[in-house]
């Protein structure tokens, strides 16, 4: 599968036919593992961990994805660092590559998409597609219901507000919100003192674990 011309075009960001027979067969094998993962019981933690290692292109230690999990290629083009957590309904359109750093969290029903289709209607009628990789940094929190579109890079230590549509790169160390997603402010020392509105951080919280 990896030696085919269509797969090479797919990974290079070129226009290609996603329904080409060999691609479709390879994709189906990946989706079988994804189906098995989503069918696991809550008590089958070890089985889930083993399946994630088989499914992902790369996955670090202490990663957890709450089923149901959706992925075009069963996460076979997804690269996770360590300590990544995803709540219910994560969707990864991983026809292209998706890179996620350490200690990153996904709220419920987040979509990360790498696939796009031509705007020209004649090209689109032919069923052509292209992909653009997505990069998400370390220590990022992506709020519930957010969408990240193809080709976007999100820096380290970023918070993406719930319901945002991220259409452009986001620099490190900021809070960004909206549709389209825009930088609202920098992460500041005040955020270390107040964790939510006027609620102060209990110093004991740093020593409990």
NUNU-731231 format. One record per residue (C-alpha): x, y, z; residue number from 0; residue in one letter. Coordinates in Angstrom, 1 decimal, padded with zeros to 4 digits. Example, Ala and Ser with C-alpha at 12.3 -4.5 7.8 and 13.67 -1.06 7.14 Angstrom:
BEGIN
     c1     c2     c3 pos code
  012.3 -004.5  007.8   0    A
  013.7 -001.1  007.1   1    S
//
This chain:
BEGIN
     c1     c2     c3 pos code
  000.0  000.0  000.0   0    X
  002.8  002.4  000.9   1    X
  004.5  001.8 -002.4   2    X
  001.6  002.9 -004.6   3    X
  001.7  006.1 -006.5   4    X
 -001.7  007.2 -005.1   5    X
 -000.5  006.8 -001.5   6    X
  002.6  008.8 -002.3   7    X
  000.5  011.6 -003.7   8    X
 -001.8  011.4 -000.7   9    X
  001.1  011.9  001.7  10    X
  002.7  014.6 -000.4  11    X
 -000.3  016.9 -000.2  12    X
 -001.0  016.5 -003.9  13    X
 -004.4  015.9 -005.5  14    X
 -005.2  012.2 -005.5  15    X
 -008.2  009.8 -005.7  16    X
 -009.0  008.6 -002.1  17    X
 -011.3  005.9 -003.5  18    X
 -008.5  004.2 -005.5  19    X
 -008.9  000.4 -004.9  20    X
 -005.6 -000.3 -003.1  21    X
 -006.0  002.8 -000.8  22    X
 -009.6  001.7  000.1  23    X
 -008.4 -001.8  001.0  24    X
 -005.6 -000.5  003.2  25    X
 -008.0  002.0  004.9  26    X
 -010.5 -000.7  005.6  27    X
 -007.9 -002.7  007.6  28    X
 -007.1  000.3  009.7  29    X
 -010.8  000.9  010.4  30    X
 -011.2 -002.7  011.6  31    X
 -008.9 -001.9  014.5  32    X
 -010.7  001.3  015.2  33    X
 -014.0 -000.6  015.3  34    X
 -012.5 -003.1  017.8  35    X
 -011.3 -000.2  020.0  36    X
 -014.7  001.4  020.1  37    X
 -016.3 -001.9  021.0  38    X
 -014.2 -002.3  024.1  39    X
 -015.7 -002.3  027.6  40    X
 -014.8  000.4  030.2  41    X
 -013.0 -002.4  032.3  42    X
 -010.7 -003.3  029.4  43    X
 -008.1 -000.6  029.9  44    X
 -005.1 -002.8  029.0  45    X
 -006.8 -003.9  025.8  46    X
 -007.5 -000.3  024.9  47    X
 -003.8  000.6  025.5  48    X
 -002.6 -002.3  023.3  49    X
 -005.0 -001.4  020.5  50    X
 -003.9  002.2  020.5  51    X
 -000.3  001.1  020.1  52    X
 -001.3 -000.9  017.1  53    X
 -003.5  001.8  015.6  54    X
 -001.3  004.9  015.9  55    X
  001.7  005.8  013.8  56    X
  003.3  006.7  017.1  57    X
  001.9  007.0  020.6  58    X
  003.6  007.8  023.9  59    X
  003.1  006.7  027.5  60    X
 -000.1  007.3  029.5  61    X
 -002.3  008.3  026.6  62    X
 -006.0  007.8  026.8  63    X
 -008.9  008.3  024.3  64    X
 -012.5  007.9  025.6  65    X
 -014.6  005.9  023.0  66    X
 -016.2  006.6  020.7  67    X
 -013.2  007.7  018.7  68    X
 -013.4  008.5  015.0  69    X
 -010.6  008.5  012.5  70    X
 -010.5  008.2  008.7  71    X
 -007.4  006.0  008.8  72    X
 -007.8  004.5  012.2  73    X
 -005.1  006.9  013.6  74    X
 -002.4  005.3  011.4  75    X
 -001.3  008.8  010.4  76    X
 -001.5  010.3  013.9  77    X
  001.5  010.9  016.2  78    X
  000.9  011.4  019.9  79    X
  003.4  012.4  022.5  80    X
  003.1  011.4  026.2  81    X
  000.1  012.0  028.5  82    X
 -002.4  012.9  025.8  83    X
 -006.1  012.8  026.9  84    X
 -009.1  012.9  024.6  85    X
 -012.7  013.0  025.8  86    X
 -015.7  011.5  024.0  87    X
 -016.2  011.9  020.3  88    X
 -012.7  012.9  019.1  89    X
 -012.6  012.9  015.3  90    X
 -009.3  012.8  013.5  91    X
 -009.5  013.1  009.7  92    X
 -006.0  011.7  009.4  93    X
 -005.7  011.2  005.6  94    X
 -002.7  013.5  006.2  95    X
 -000.5  013.5  009.3  96    X
 -001.6  014.9  012.7  97    X
  001.1  015.6  015.3  98    X
  000.2  016.2  018.9  99    X
  002.7  017.0  021.6 100    X
  003.0  016.0  025.3 101    X
  000.4  016.8  028.0 102    X
 -002.3  017.9  025.5 103    X
 -006.0  017.5  026.2 104    X
 -009.0  017.4  023.9 105    X
 -012.5  018.2  025.1 106    X
 -015.6  016.3  023.9 107    X
 -016.4  016.3  020.2 108    X
 -013.2  018.0  018.9 109    X
 -012.5  017.6  015.2 110    X
 -009.0  017.7  013.7 111    X
 -009.1  017.6  009.9 112    X
 -006.2  017.3  007.4 113    X
 -008.3  016.5  004.3 114    X
 -009.6  019.1  001.8 115    X
 -011.3  019.1 -001.6 116    X
 -010.8  021.5 -004.5 117    X
 -013.1  024.6 -004.7 118    X
 -013.4  024.2 -008.4 119    X
 -016.6  022.1 -008.9 120    X
 -015.3  020.2 -011.9 121    X
 -012.3  018.9 -010.0 122    X
 -014.5  018.2 -007.0 123    X
 -016.9  016.1 -009.2 124    X
 -013.9  013.9 -010.1 125    X
 -013.6  012.9 -006.4 126    X
 -010.2  014.5 -005.9 127    X
 -008.8  015.3 -002.5 128    X
 -005.7  016.8 -001.0 129    X
 -004.3  016.8  002.6 130    X
 -002.4  019.3  004.7 131    X
 -000.7  018.1  008.0 132    X
 -001.8  019.6  011.4 133    X
  000.7  020.3  014.2 134    X
 -000.5  020.7  017.8 135    X
  002.1  021.6  020.4 136    X
  002.8  020.6  024.1 137    X
  000.5  021.4  027.0 138    X
 -002.4  022.4  024.8 139    X
 -006.1  022.4  025.9 140    X
 -008.6  022.3  023.0 141    X
 -012.1  023.0  024.3 142    X
 -015.2  021.1  023.5 143    X
 -016.7  021.2  020.1 144    X
 -013.7  022.9  018.5 145    X
 -012.6  022.3  014.9 146    X
 -009.1  022.5  013.5 147    X
 -008.8  022.7  009.8 148    X
 -006.1  021.4  007.4 149    X
 -002.6  022.9  007.5 150    X
 -002.9  024.6  010.9 151    X
 -000.1  024.8  013.5 152    X
 -000.9  025.4  017.2 153    X
  002.0  026.3  019.5 154    X
  002.8  025.2  023.0 155    X
  000.9  026.2  026.2 156    X
 -002.2  027.2  024.3 157    X
 -005.9  027.2  025.3 158    X
 -008.4  027.0  022.5 159    X
 -011.9  028.0  023.7 160    X
 -014.9  025.7  023.3 161    X
 -016.6  025.9  019.9 162    X
 -013.7  027.6  018.1 163    X
 -012.9  027.0  014.5 164    X
 -009.2  027.2  014.1 165    X
 -008.4  028.4  010.5 166    X
 -005.0  029.9  011.0 167    X
 -001.8  029.2  013.0 168    X
 -001.9  030.0  016.7 169    X
  001.3  031.1  018.5 170    X
  002.5  029.7  021.8 171    X
  001.4  030.9  025.2 172    X
 -002.1  032.3  024.4 173    X
 -005.8  031.9  024.9 174    X
 -007.6  031.9  021.5 175    X
 -011.3  031.7  021.0 176    X
 -014.0  032.2  018.3 177    X
 -015.1  031.5  014.8 178    X
 -012.7  032.0  013.2 179    X
 -010.4  031.5  016.2 180    X
 -008.4  034.6  017.2 181    X
 -005.9  035.3  020.0 182    X
 -007.8  036.8  022.9 183    X
 -004.8  037.3  025.3 184    X
 -001.6  035.9  026.5 185    X
 -001.3  033.3  029.3 186    X
 -000.2  035.4  032.3 187    X
  001.0  035.1  035.9 188    X
 -002.6  035.8  036.9 189    X
 -003.6  032.4  035.5 190    X
 -001.3  030.8  038.0 191    X
 -003.2  032.6  040.8 192    X
 -006.8  032.2  039.6 193    X
 -007.8  029.0  037.9 194    X
 -011.4  030.2  037.0 195    X
 -012.7  033.7  037.1 196    X
 -012.2  034.9  040.7 197    X
 -011.5  031.4  042.1 198    X
 -008.0  031.3  043.6 199    X
 -005.6  028.3  043.2 200    X
 -005.2  026.5  046.5 201    X
 -001.4  026.1  047.0 202    X
 -001.9  022.6  048.3 203    X
 -003.1  021.6  044.8 204    X
  000.5  021.6  043.7 205    X
  001.6  019.1  046.3 206    X
 -001.3  016.7  046.4 207    X
  000.0  014.4  043.7 208    X
//
